[in-house]
Amino acid sequence: MNRPVVRSMALAAAVTLLVGLPAAAAVRHTPFPVTADTGDLRAPTLQRTRQTQPNFQAPSATVCSDTPRLRELADPSPRPQQYSGELRLRRGGDAGATAKMMAPMPSPAAPPPPMAVSAEATADVAYAAVESPMASAAASGHVRQQQSPVTAGVVDDNADFSGFRQFLERHEEANTLGRDVSVRQRLQVVDARGRPVPDAEVAVTARNGARMWARTDAGGQVWLHPNAFDDRDSDSYQVQVRRAGQTVTSVLQRGQKNVLRVTVPNAALPARARLDLVFMVDATGSMGDEIDKLRDSLQGIVRDIAQLPSNPDICLGLVTYRDRGDAYFVRGWDLSNNVAGFQKVLDGVRASGGGDYPEAMNEAFDHAVQAMSWRGASTTRLLVSLADAPPHMDYPQPHYDQTMLAALGKGIKVLSVAASGQDTIGEIAQRQIAQYTGGRFIFLTYKDASDPSSGPGSETVHEVENYSVDTLDKLVVKLVREELAQLPKG
């Protein structure tokens, strides 16, 4: 979409930041006996939906492809649509003008079926397979330098959870978006020596049949949100943790203040860190500068990550998206360890299209989580999502709130990146996804927050406080380094 020049410049740096995502497993644990819940149904701010079945398949790939392989999600409405403009809501605009866009669709009776993707060779992007392995290409390839630094800030909404809840409470739009995360409790999984157990499968079950699934992060931790999957205030939950063939059961009491600590005695530790990193990018017209920045910075980011003390085994993936009626809807290049081939894919991506303000972010997020070949056990999975517009909430499901549950189940941590062009609905969606999956919210900063052409600085239009600022590429590498540093040492 050809949005104002200010938005284009505002996002001119966003793609530099891209960093991946973690994935989840279909855990079929036997729950404790399910009985009818006769308690009164509370009336929370958000409508609560009971989840009883996993809406994902466990990450199971053992290796990455030696070439980036394309899969495409077909446009469900190939003819251009006429947009009235009433869906457009900018920060500070009239919330009522976007009621149609935000109106949630009815929840399906069963989880959505696996996403259908088209044959691989349908892209209009030129790609030539290159055999150079990622490590050598990243170490020896020429890295193009940015003409000027791009600064960004980052906040951890789990570290300042009360501030995050206050942000949601300030915006009535949040009442019809996402899930109820007002109740939050922490699970920590350790081995017999007290070391964190990463990528442990977690299943949480209430007596009324409500269930959720998760995987611990590199530090053996996961945040649990009972109201996001249980439509009644169950007083306790059975928690099953499985790792390397061992299963340990514990009980989580609703509202307990202390961390639930579960010990898996003989959890095997990975010999080497494995990192799956997927970038998800809005490829509509206003994103041209961001895509150029990604081309220029990717090799440097991969090189710096490859040289981290953890010496990770890295695989890269890319998802680009536009909107209905454009030349394409959603495209994904599956995880590959061939950085030179991946660079060629990026070189062929062009920003074009778009119509109204929202984009096909929901569909792209679902594709990134459900259709990519995330590797299985002992993998750190990161998804970096770059957006300057909110998702189309008036399109059919799945919506982002369903997909973020699947992401947590697959152990995919999301780093959401926004620029000054992003509106309030987009900020709510991006921050909810990052908070629920244990990720971070990242945003571009400028000398003058309202003027992206003012150059690098520390100001932003987003509703954040107490944030740190760095150049975008350094910030991405720093977040990856911090994640991998939590992995236990053998």
C-alpha positions as CSV (number, residue, x, y, z in Angstrom):
1,M,0.0,0.0,0.0
2,N,1.3,3.5,-0.8
3,R,0.9,5.2,2.6
4,P,2.3,8.6,3.4
5,V,6.0,9.2,3.0
6,V,6.3,9.7,6.7
7,R,5.3,6.1,7.4
8,S,7.6,4.9,4.8
9,M,10.5,6.7,6.4
10,A,9.4,5.7,9.8
11,L,9.7,2.1,8.9
12,A,12.9,2.6,7.0
13,A,14.8,0.8,9.6
14,A,12.4,-1.7,11.0
15,V,13.5,-4.7,9.0
16,T,17.1,-4.4,10.3
17,L,15.8,-5.8,13.5
18,L,14.3,-9.0,12.3
19,V,14.9,-12.0,14.6
20,G,13.1,-15.3,14.8
21,L,10.6,-17.3,16.8
22,P,10.1,-20.4,19.0
23,A,7.8,-23.5,18.1
24,A,5.5,-26.0,19.9
25,A,4.6,-29.7,20.3
26,A,1.3,-31.6,20.2
27,V,1.5,-33.1,23.7
28,R,-0.9,-35.9,24.2
29,H,-0.7,-36.3,28.0
30,T,-3.4,-38.1,29.9
31,P,-5.3,-35.4,31.9
32,F,-6.7,-36.0,35.4
33,P,-10.4,-37.1,35.4
34,V,-12.6,-34.4,33.7
35,T,-15.7,-33.6,35.6
36,A,-18.5,-31.2,35.1
37,D,-17.8,-27.7,36.5
38,T,-20.9,-26.4,38.3
39,G,-19.3,-23.1,39.4
40,D,-20.7,-19.8,38.3
41,L,-19.3,-18.4,35.1
42,R,-17.5,-15.1,35.9
43,A,-17.8,-12.1,33.6
44,P,-14.2,-10.9,32.8
45,T,-13.5,-7.9,30.7
46,L,-12.7,-10.1,27.7
47,Q,-14.9,-12.9,26.5
48,R,-13.1,-16.1,27.5
49,T,-13.0,-19.2,25.3
50,R,-12.3,-22.7,26.5
51,Q,-9.5,-24.6,24.7
52,T,-9.6,-28.4,24.9
53,Q,-7.5,-29.5,21.9
54,P,-4.2,-28.4,20.6
55,N,-4.3,-26.3,17.4
56,F,-0.8,-27.2,16.3
57,Q,1.5,-30.0,15.5
58,A,4.8,-30.5,17.4
59,P,7.9,-29.2,15.8
60,S,9.7,-32.3,14.5
61,A,12.2,-31.4,11.7
62,T,15.6,-32.9,12.3
63,V,17.6,-30.8,9.8
64,C,17.2,-27.7,7.8
65,S,17.0,-27.6,4.0
66,D,20.1,-26.7,2.1
67,T,18.0,-24.3,-0.1
68,P,15.2,-22.0,0.9
69,R,12.0,-23.7,-0.4
70,L,9.0,-21.6,-1.2
71,R,5.4,-22.3,-0.2
72,E,2.6,-19.9,-0.9
73,L,-0.8,-19.4,0.7
74,A,-3.3,-18.6,-2.0
75,D,-5.3,-15.3,-2.0
76,P,-8.8,-16.2,-0.8
77,S,-10.2,-13.2,-2.7
78,P,-8.1,-12.8,-5.9
79,R,-10.1,-9.9,-7.3
80,P,-9.3,-6.4,-5.8
81,Q,-11.7,-5.3,-3.2
82,Q,-13.3,-1.9,-2.7
83,Y,-12.4,-0.4,0.6
84,S,-14.5,2.3,2.2
85,G,-11.8,3.7,4.4
86,E,-13.9,3.2,7.6
87,L,-11.5,0.6,8.8
88,R,-8.7,3.0,9.1
89,L,-7.8,3.9,12.7
90,R,-4.7,5.9,13.6
91,R,-3.4,6.5,17.0
92,G,-5.7,8.9,18.7
93,G,-8.5,8.3,16.1
94,D,-12.1,7.4,16.6
95,A,-12.4,3.8,18.0
96,G,-16.0,3.5,16.8
97,A,-15.0,4.0,13.2
98,T,-13.2,0.7,13.3
99,A,-15.8,-1.4,15.1
100,K,-16.4,-3.5,12.0
101,M,-12.7,-4.3,11.6
102,M,-12.3,-5.2,15.2
103,A,-15.4,-7.3,15.6
104,P,-14.2,-10.8,16.5
105,M,-15.4,-13.7,14.5
106,P,-17.2,-16.6,16.3
107,S,-14.7,-19.2,17.6
108,P,-14.8,-22.5,15.7
109,A,-16.0,-25.6,17.4
110,A,-12.8,-27.4,16.5
111,P,-9.2,-26.3,15.9
112,P,-8.6,-25.0,12.3
113,P,-7.2,-27.6,9.9
114,P,-3.6,-27.5,8.8
115,M,-3.0,-24.6,6.4
116,A,-3.0,-25.4,2.7
117,V,-0.1,-24.1,0.7
118,S,0.4,-24.0,-3.0
119,A,3.2,-25.6,-5.1
120,E,6.6,-24.2,-4.6
121,A,7.4,-22.6,-8.0
122,T,4.7,-19.9,-8.0
123,A,6.7,-17.0,-7.0
124,D,7.5,-14.0,-9.1
125,V,10.8,-13.7,-7.1
126,A,14.0,-14.7,-8.9
127,Y,15.9,-17.3,-6.9
128,A,19.1,-19.2,-7.8
129,A,20.2,-22.0,-5.5
130,V,23.6,-21.5,-4.0
131,E,25.5,-24.3,-2.3
132,S,27.6,-22.3,0.1
133,P,26.9,-23.2,3.7
134,M,25.6,-20.6,6.1
135,A,28.6,-20.4,8.4
136,S,31.2,-19.8,5.7
137,A,29.0,-17.4,3.7
138,A,28.2,-15.4,6.8
139,A,31.9,-15.2,7.8
140,S,33.3,-14.3,4.3
141,G,30.4,-12.5,2.6
142,H,30.5,-8.8,1.9
143,V,28.3,-6.9,4.3
144,R,26.8,-3.7,3.0
145,Q,26.8,-0.9,5.5
146,Q,23.8,1.3,6.4
147,Q,24.2,4.9,5.4
148,S,22.9,6.0,8.8
149,P,22.3,4.3,12.1
150,V,18.8,3.1,12.9
151,T,17.8,3.3,16.5
152,A,15.2,1.2,18.3
153,G,13.9,0.7,21.8
154,V,12.8,-2.4,23.5
155,V,10.5,-3.2,26.5
156,D,9.8,-6.5,28.3
157,D,6.0,-6.4,29.1
158,N,6.5,-9.5,31.3
159,A,9.1,-7.6,33.4
160,D,6.6,-4.7,33.8
161,F,3.4,-6.6,33.7
162,S,1.4,-4.1,35.6
163,G,2.4,-1.4,33.1
164,F,1.3,-3.7,30.3
165,R,-2.1,-4.2,31.9
166,Q,-2.5,-0.5,32.3
167,F,-1.7,0.0,28.7
168,L,-4.5,-2.4,27.7
169,E,-6.9,-0.9,30.2
170,R,-6.4,2.6,28.6
171,H,-7.7,1.4,25.3
172,E,-11.2,0.0,24.9
173,E,-10.2,-1.6,21.6
174,A,-8.3,-4.2,23.8
175,N,-11.6,-5.5,25.1
176,T,-12.4,-7.1,21.7
177,L,-8.9,-8.2,20.8
178,G,-6.7,-11.1,22.0
179,R,-7.1,-13.1,25.2
180,D,-7.5,-12.5,28.9
181,V,-4.0,-12.5,30.4
182,S,-5.0,-10.8,33.6
183,V,-4.1,-13.9,35.6
184,R,-0.4,-14.9,35.1
185,Q,1.7,-17.5,36.8
186,R,5.3,-18.7,36.2
187,L,6.5,-22.3,35.7
188,Q,10.2,-23.1,36.1
189,V,11.6,-26.5,35.0
190,V,15.0,-27.6,36.3
191,D,17.1,-30.8,36.4
192,A,18.4,-32.6,39.5
193,R,21.3,-30.1,39.7
194,G,19.0,-27.1,39.6
195,R,19.9,-26.2,36.0
196,P,17.2,-24.9,33.6
197,V,15.6,-27.5,31.3
198,P,14.9,-25.9,27.9
199,D,12.3,-27.0,25.4
200,A,10.4,-29.2,27.9
201,E,6.8,-30.0,26.8
202,V,4.2,-28.7,29.2
203,A,0.5,-29.6,29.4
204,V,-1.9,-27.8,31.8
205,T,-5.3,-29.3,32.4
206,A,-8.4,-28.2,34.5
207,R,-11.0,-30.6,35.8
208,N,-13.6,-29.0,33.4
209,G,-11.5,-30.1,30.4
210,A,-9.8,-26.8,29.6
211,R,-6.2,-27.4,28.5
212,M,-3.2,-25.5,27.2
213,W,0.2,-26.5,25.9
214,A,3.6,-24.8,26.0
215,R,7.4,-25.4,25.8
216,T,9.9,-23.9,28.2
217,D,12.3,-21.3,26.8
218,A,16.1,-21.4,26.9
219,G,16.0,-20.6,30.6
220,G,13.6,-23.4,31.4
221,Q,10.7,-21.0,32.0
222,V,7.2,-20.4,30.7
223,W,4.4,-18.0,31.7
224,L,1.0,-19.6,32.1
225,H,-2.2,-17.6,31.6
226,P,-5.2,-19.7,32.9
227,N,-7.9,-17.3,31.7
228,A,-6.5,-17.5,28.1
229,F,-7.7,-21.1,27.8
230,D,-10.1,-21.7,30.7
231,D,-13.5,-20.0,30.6
232,R,-14.2,-20.7,34.3
233,D,-12.1,-19.8,37.3
234,S,-10.8,-23.3,38.1
235,D,-9.1,-23.4,41.5
236,S,-6.3,-25.7,40.4
237,Y,-4.7,-27.3,37.4
238,Q,-2.7,-30.5,36.8
239,V,0.7,-29.7,35.1
240,Q,2.6,-32.4,33.2
241,V,6.1,-31.8,32.1
242,R,7.8,-34.1,29.6
243,R,11.4,-34.1,28.5
244,A,13.5,-36.8,26.9
245,G,11.0,-39.6,27.7
246,Q,10.4,-38.5,31.3
247,T,7.1,-37.2,32.6
248,V,6.7,-35.4,35.9
249,T,3.3,-34.2,37.3
250,S,2.6,-31.4,39.6
251,V,-0.4,-29.1,40.7
252,L,-0.7,-25.4,40.1
253,Q,-3.1,-23.5,42.4
254,R,-4.8,-20.5,40.9
255,G,-3.4,-17.3,42.3
256,Q,-0.4,-18.9,44.0
257,K,2.3,-16.3,44.4
258,N,5.4,-18.5,44.3
259,V,6.8,-19.9,41.1
260,L,5.8,-23.5,40.4
261,R,9.1,-25.4,40.2
262,V,9.1,-28.8,38.6
263,T,12.2,-31.0,38.6
264,V,12.9,-33.4,35.7
265,P,15.8,-35.4,37.2
266,N,17.7,-36.7,34.2
267,A,17.0,-34.2,31.4
268,A,19.5,-34.6,28.7
269,L,21.3,-31.3,27.7
270,P,22.0,-30.4,24.1
271,A,25.6,-30.7,23.0
272,R,25.3,-27.5,20.9
273,A,22.8,-24.7,20.8
274,R,20.4,-24.9,17.8
275,L,18.6,-21.7,16.7
276,D,15.7,-21.5,14.3
277,L,15.2,-17.8,13.3
278,V,12.3,-16.7,11.1
279,F,11.6,-13.2,9.8
280,M,8.0,-12.2,9.1
281,V,7.8,-9.0,7.0
282,D,5.0,-6.8,5.6
283,A,5.9,-6.5,1.9
284,T,3.3,-3.9,0.9
285,G,4.4,-0.6,-0.8
286,S,5.3,1.4,2.3
287,M,7.8,-1.3,3.4
288,G,10.3,-0.8,0.6
289,D,12.9,1.0,2.7
290,E,12.6,-1.7,5.5
291,I,13.2,-4.5,3.0
292,D,16.3,-2.7,1.7
293,K,17.6,-2.4,5.2
294,L,17.1,-6.1,5.8
295,R,19.1,-7.0,2.7
296,D,21.9,-4.8,4.0
297,S,22.0,-6.0,7.5
298,L,21.1,-9.7,7.4
299,Q,24.6,-11.0,6.7
300,G,26.1,-8.9,9.5
301,I,23.4,-10.1,12.0
302,V,23.9,-13.7,11.1
303,R,27.7,-13.3,11.2
304,D,27.5,-11.8,14.7
305,I,25.1,-14.5,15.9
306,A,27.3,-17.3,14.5
307,Q,30.3,-15.8,16.5
308,L,28.4,-15.8,19.8
309,P,30.0,-17.9,22.6
310,S,27.3,-20.5,22.3
311,N,28.3,-21.2,18.7
312,P,24.7,-21.9,17.6
313,D,23.7,-24.1,14.7
314,I,21.5,-21.6,12.8
315,C,18.7,-22.0,10.3
316,L,16.8,-19.1,8.7
317,G,13.3,-18.7,7.3
318,L,11.3,-15.8,5.8
319,V,7.6,-15.1,5.5
320,T,6.4,-12.1,3.5
321,Y,2.8,-10.9,3.2
322,R,0.5,-8.3,1.5
323,D,-3.3,-8.3,1.4
324,R,-6.2,-9.5,-0.6
325,G,-6.3,-8.5,-4.2
326,D,-2.5,-8.0,-4.4
327,A,0.0,-9.9,-6.6
328,Y,0.3,-12.5,-3.8
329,F,-1.2,-13.0,-0.3
330,V,1.4,-14.8,1.9
331,R,4.7,-16.5,0.9
332,G,7.1,-18.5,3.1
333,W,10.6,-19.7,2.4
334,D,11.2,-22.6,4.7
335,L,14.0,-22.8,7.2
336,S,17.4,-23.3,5.5
337,N,21.1,-23.2,6.6
338,N,22.1,-21.7,3.3
339,V,22.6,-18.0,4.1
340,A,23.8,-17.1,0.6
341,G,20.7,-18.7,-0.9
342,F,18.6,-16.9,1.7
343,Q,20.2,-13.6,0.7
344,K,19.2,-14.3,-2.9
345,V,15.6,-14.7,-1.8
346,L,15.8,-11.4,0.0
347,D,17.3,-9.7,-3.1
348,G,14.2,-10.8,-5.1
349,V,11.6,-9.5,-2.6
350,R,9.9,-6.3,-3.6
351,A,7.5,-4.1,-1.7
352,S,4.3,-3.4,-3.6
353,G,0.5,-3.5,-3.3
354,G,-1.8,-2.8,-0.4
355,G,-5.1,-1.1,-0.4
356,D,-6.7,-0.2,3.0
357,Y,-4.6,0.2,6.1
358,P,-4.7,-3.3,7.8
359,E,-2.9,-6.2,6.1
360,A,-2.9,-10.0,6.1
361,M,-0.8,-10.2,9.3
362,N,-3.1,-12.8,10.9
363,E,-2.6,-15.2,8.0
364,A,1.1,-14.6,7.7
365,F,1.6,-15.2,11.5
366,D,-0.4,-18.5,11.2
367,H,1.7,-19.5,8.2
368,A,5.0,-18.7,10.0
369,V,3.9,-20.8,13.1
370,Q,2.1,-23.7,11.4
371,A,3.7,-24.2,8.0
372,M,7.4,-23.7,8.6
373,S,9.5,-26.7,9.3
374,W,10.7,-25.8,12.8
375,R,13.2,-28.2,14.3
376,G,12.3,-30.5,17.1
377,A,13.7,-31.1,20.6
378,S,16.5,-28.9,22.0
379,T,15.9,-26.0,19.6
380,T,15.6,-22.3,20.5
381,R,12.9,-20.9,18.2
382,L,12.6,-17.2,17.5
383,L,10.2,-15.3,15.2
384,V,10.9,-11.6,14.4
385,S,7.7,-9.9,13.1
386,L,8.1,-6.5,11.4
387,A,4.9,-4.6,10.8
388,D,3.7,-1.0,10.2
389,A,0.0,-1.8,10.1
390,P,-2.5,-3.9,12.2
391,P,-4.0,-7.2,11.1
392,H,-7.3,-7.5,9.3
393,M,-9.6,-8.5,12.2
394,D,-12.6,-8.6,9.8
395,Y,-11.1,-11.5,7.9
396,P,-12.1,-15.1,8.9
397,Q,-10.1,-16.9,11.5
398,P,-7.5,-17.9,12.5
399,H,-6.7,-14.6,14.2
400,Y,-3.5,-13.8,16.0
401,D,-4.9,-14.7,19.5
402,Q,-5.4,-18.4,18.3
403,T,-2.0,-18.5,16.6
404,M,-0.1,-17.1,19.7
405,L,-1.4,-20.1,21.7
406,A,0.0,-22.4,19.0
407,A,3.3,-20.5,19.1
408,L,3.6,-21.1,22.8
409,G,2.7,-24.7,22.4
410,K,5.5,-25.1,19.8
411,G,8.0,-23.1,21.8
412,I,8.2,-20.1,19.5
413,K,9.1,-16.8,21.1
414,V,8.1,-13.8,19.2
415,L,10.0,-10.5,18.9
416,S,7.4,-7.9,17.6
417,V,8.9,-4.9,15.8
418,A,6.9,-1.7,15.1
419,A,7.6,1.7,13.7
420,S,5.9,5.1,14.2
421,G,3.4,4.3,11.5
422,Q,1.8,1.6,13.5
423,D,-1.5,2.4,15.1
424,T,-3.0,1.5,18.5
425,I,-4.7,-1.7,17.3
426,G,-1.4,-2.8,15.7
427,E,0.5,-2.0,18.9
428,I,-2.0,-4.0,21.0
429,A,-1.7,-7.0,18.7
430,Q,2.1,-6.9,18.5
431,R,2.5,-6.5,22.3
432,Q,0.0,-9.2,23.1
433,I,1.8,-11.7,20.9
434,A,5.2,-10.8,22.3
435,Q,4.0,-10.9,26.0
436,Y,2.2,-14.2,25.7
437,T,5.0,-16.0,24.0
438,G,7.7,-14.6,26.4
439,G,9.2,-12.3,23.7
440,R,9.8,-8.5,23.6
441,F,8.2,-5.5,22.0
442,I,10.6,-3.5,19.8
443,F,10.0,-0.1,18.2
444,L,11.9,2.4,16.1
445,T,13.0,5.6,17.8
446,Y,13.8,9.1,16.5
447,K,15.2,12.5,17.5
448,D,11.6,13.8,17.1
449,A,9.1,11.0,17.7
450,S,6.6,12.5,15.3
451,D,9.1,13.0,12.5
452,P,11.0,9.9,11.2
453,S,13.1,12.1,9.0
454,S,14.6,13.8,12.1
455,G,17.2,11.0,12.4
456,P,18.2,8.6,15.1
457,G,17.2,9.4,18.7
458,S,15.4,8.0,21.7
459,E,11.9,9.2,21.2
460,T,8.9,7.1,20.1
461,V,5.1,7.5,19.6
462,H,4.4,4.2,21.3
463,E,3.1,4.0,24.8
464,V,6.2,2.7,26.6
465,E,8.3,3.8,29.5
466,N,11.8,2.9,30.9
467,Y,13.1,1.5,27.7
468,S,16.6,1.0,26.5
469,V,17.8,2.2,23.0
470,D,20.5,0.9,20.7
471,T,21.0,0.5,17.0
472,L,18.6,-2.0,15.6
473,D,21.1,-4.6,14.4
474,K,23.0,-4.5,17.8
475,L,19.6,-4.8,19.6
476,V,18.7,-7.9,17.6
477,V,22.0,-9.6,18.2
478,K,21.8,-8.7,21.9
479,L,18.4,-10.3,22.4
480,V,19.5,-13.5,20.6
481,R,22.7,-13.6,22.8
482,E,20.7,-13.1,26.0
483,E,18.3,-15.9,24.9
484,L,21.0,-18.4,24.1
485,A,23.0,-17.5,27.2
486,Q,20.3,-19.0,29.3
487,L,21.0,-22.5,27.9
488,P,22.5,-24.7,30.6
489,K,26.1,-25.7,30.3
490,G,26.9,-29.4,30.2
